[in-house]
């Protein structure tokens, strides 16, 4: 089973404050433990919402709005992609994640697999096109709606939607721009971990009070944010018209790259930076 762990933002992350070398090293040690356990598939930090763009769909019309999104109460600051035998295993690991010594919140969501859509989970992946040169990475987040929060998959019995979305993903992949893409199961399958000092409180879904639940993500390499936004806009239109919802929304956020973090002279060889580069090159999420 695969899970996406959404790291919720705070005042520091929204201000663009970067972690210290000590904080990065502690996270590097923790991530290496996840890697050694065979759990870590990927993970990224996202730039503040001031660098983000949202596309909104309403009854056939799309509008584009730039951040920051001060009204958003659950801004995502980063994520892990993990694989584990159960949600409980993931939660046990996350309870000791560094960086939440004072407070914080993590949201655990199970991902859809190929067999959930009638596909083969062990089917060979299509060959990847060479990565686009001179590009930056952007995460597109599709916000949830009534259909995505339903227990049944929103694409069940909807072959046309699957074909249109598959064609768009194929187009992006053919350009060497698609890094990854996944759908999140309803929040009824999820959990939240609230950190407060040494206290860890786990709350099971559904999260009906949350206004900005995430239902799907895709990580792309684009020549500009405008290019990534246009792909996101097309994706949103296909989704909303395909599942039959009047309103929908996606958010496009730039991803922090290793070079965005200043080099600390005290950093030792083989530290978090080298580990990060080696993991990206080996995982295909670079």
Residue pairs with C-beta under 8 A, 6 or more apart in sequence:
1 83
1 84
1 85
1 86
1 87
1 110
1 111
1 113
2 41
2 81
2 82
2 83
2 110
2 111
2 113
2 182
3 81
3 82
3 83
3 84
3 87
3 90
3 108
3 109
3 110
3 111
4 79
4 80
4 81
4 82
4 108
4 109
4 111
4 182
4 184
4 214
4 217
5 79
5 80
5 81
5 82
5 90
5 94
5 106
5 107
5 108
5 109
6 76
6 79
6 106
6 107
6 109
6 214
7 76
7 77
7 78
7 79
7 80
7 104
7 106
8 74
8 75
8 76
8 77
8 104
8 105
8 106
8 107
9 48
9 49
9 75
9 76
9 77
10 77
10 103
10 104
13 48
13 75
13 77
13 78
14 48
14 49
14 50
14 68
14 75
14 77
15 48
16 47
16 48
16 50
18 260
18 261
18 262
19 27
19 99
19 261
21 264
21 266
21 267
23 98
23 99
24 261
24 272
25 271
25 272
26 98
26 99
27 98
27 99
27 272
28 271
28 272
28 275
28 276
29 98
30 96
30 97
30 98
31 40
31 43
31 275
31 279
32 275
34 40
34 80
34 82
34 93
35 279
37 93
38 83
39 82
39 83
39 84
39 90
39 93
40 80
40 81
40 82
40 279
41 81
41 82
41 83
41 283
41 285
42 80
42 81
42 180
42 283
42 285
43 78
43 79
43 80
43 81
43 285
44 78
44 79
44 137
44 139
44 219
44 255
44 256
44 285
45 77
45 78
45 255
45 256
46 76
46 77
46 78
46 79
46 139
46 253
46 254
46 255
46 256
47 253
47 254
47 255
47 256
48 67
48 68
49 67
49 68
49 69
49 72
49 75
49 251
49 253
50 67
50 68
51 67
51 253
51 254
52 66
52 67
52 68
52 69
52 251
52 252
52 253
52 254
53 64
53 65
53 66
53 67
53 225
53 229
53 251
53 252
54 64
54 65
54 66
54 67
54 69
54 249
54 250
54 251
54 252
55 62
55 63
55 64
55 65
55 229
55 232
55 233
55 236
55 249
55 250
55 251
55 252
56 62
56 63
56 64
56 65
56 247
56 248
56 249
57 236
57 237
57 240
57 247
57 248
57 249
58 246
58 247
59 246
59 247
60 241
62 233
62 236
62 237
64 229
64 233
69 75
69 251
72 212
73 211
73 212
74 210
74 211
74 212
76 141
76 214
76 253
79 217
81 111
81 180
81 182
81 285
82 90
82 93
84 90
84 93
87 108
87 110
87 189
87 190
87 191
90 108
91 108
91 191
91 193
91 202
94 106
94 108
94 193
95 193
95 200
97 106
100 106
100 195
101 195
101 197
102 195
102 196
102 197
103 195
103 196
103 197
104 194
104 195
105 192
105 193
105 194
105 195
106 192
106 193
106 195
107 190
107 191
107 192
107 193
107 207
108 190
108 191
108 192
108 193
109 184
109 185
109 187
109 189
109 190
109 214
110 184
110 185
110 189
110 190
111 182
111 183
111 184
111 185
112 153
112 182
112 183
112 184
112 185
113 121
114 120
114 121
114 123
115 121
116 153
117 153
117 155
117 162
126 173
128 173
128 176
128 284
129 173
129 174
129 175
129 176
130 176
131 176
131 221
132 175
132 176
132 177
132 221
132 222
132 223
134 223
135 177
135 221
135 222
135 223
136 221
136 222
136 254
136 255
136 257
137 179
137 219
137 220
137 221
137 222
137 254
137 255
137 257
138 219
138 220
138 221
138 222
138 225
138 228
138 252
138 253
138 254
138 255
139 217
139 218
139 219
139 252
139 253
139 255
140 217
140 218
140 219
140 220
140 228
140 231
140 232
140 235
140 250
140 251
140 252
141 214
141 216
141 217
141 250
141 251
141 252
141 253
142 148
142 214
142 215
142 216
142 217
142 235
142 236
142 239
142 248
142 249
142 250
143 212
143 213
143 214
143 215
143 248
143 249
143 250
143 251
144 186
144 187
144 213
144 214
144 215
145 215
145 243
145 245
145 247
145 248
146 245
147 154
147 243
147 244
147 245
148 154
148 184
148 186
148 215
148 216
148 243
149 186
149 187
149 188
149 206
149 213
149 215
150 186
151 186
151 188
154 161
154 243
155 161
155 162
155 165
155 242
155 243
158 242
158 243
160 242
161 238
161 239
161 242
161 243
164 238
164 242
165 235
165 238
165 239
165 242
168 231
168 234
168 235
168 238
169 178
169 181
169 218
172 178
172 220
172 231
176 221
177 220
177 221
177 222
177 231
178 218
178 219
178 220
178 221
179 219
179 220
179 221
179 284
179 285
180 217
180 218
180 219
180 284
180 285
181 216
181 217
181 218
181 219
182 216
182 217
182 218
183 215
183 216
184 190
184 214
184 215
184 216
184 217
186 205
186 206
187 205
187 206
187 207
187 210
187 213
188 205
188 206
189 205
190 204
190 205
190 206
190 207
191 202
191 203
191 204
191 205
192 202
192 203
192 205
192 207
193 200
193 201
193 202
194 200
194 201
194 202
194 203
207 213
216 239
218 235
219 255
219 285
220 228
220 231
222 228
222 231
225 252
225 254
228 252
229 252
232 250
232 252
233 250
235 250
236 248
236 249
236 250
239 248
240 246
240 247
240 248
258 273
258 276
258 277
258 280
261 273
263 273
267 273
277 286
279 285
280 286
